[in-house]
Amino acid sequence: MNGFTSWDEVKRSGERVRREAHPEVGEAEWAARKEAARLRQEAHLLGHHLRRLRRERGLTQQQAAAQLGITQARVSQLEQGKSVDLTAMRAYAQALGARLTLVLEVDDQQIRIA
């Protein structure tokens, strides 16, 4: 043993502590919470990339909003991952010269949806 704790062991320990602190929460609820957290993280990451692309193109949020016909506040929401409206994110990506695609992954297959 090297004196270090593996990441898997740290995650299991944290999960165990959370469950002991909230015994009233069932397995289905824990799974739903975990999935919701994963989706929030993905939205935040996509927003981060959209913000980076906008800045690389030298646009302000106001200029991007004008191109899209939306408010600057809406652009901010998209960039912060606070809105997961795929239509708006796809339009924003297109305004920046990018393309947002959806891919369904099943086993070892990848199916492009849109």
Secondary structure, DSSP 4 states (H G I P E B T S, - for coil): --S---HHHHHHHHHHHHHHH-TTS-HHHHHHHHHHHHHHHHHHHHHHHHHHHHHHTT--HHHHHHHHTS-HHHHHHHHTT----HHHHHHHHHHTT-----EEEETTEEEE--
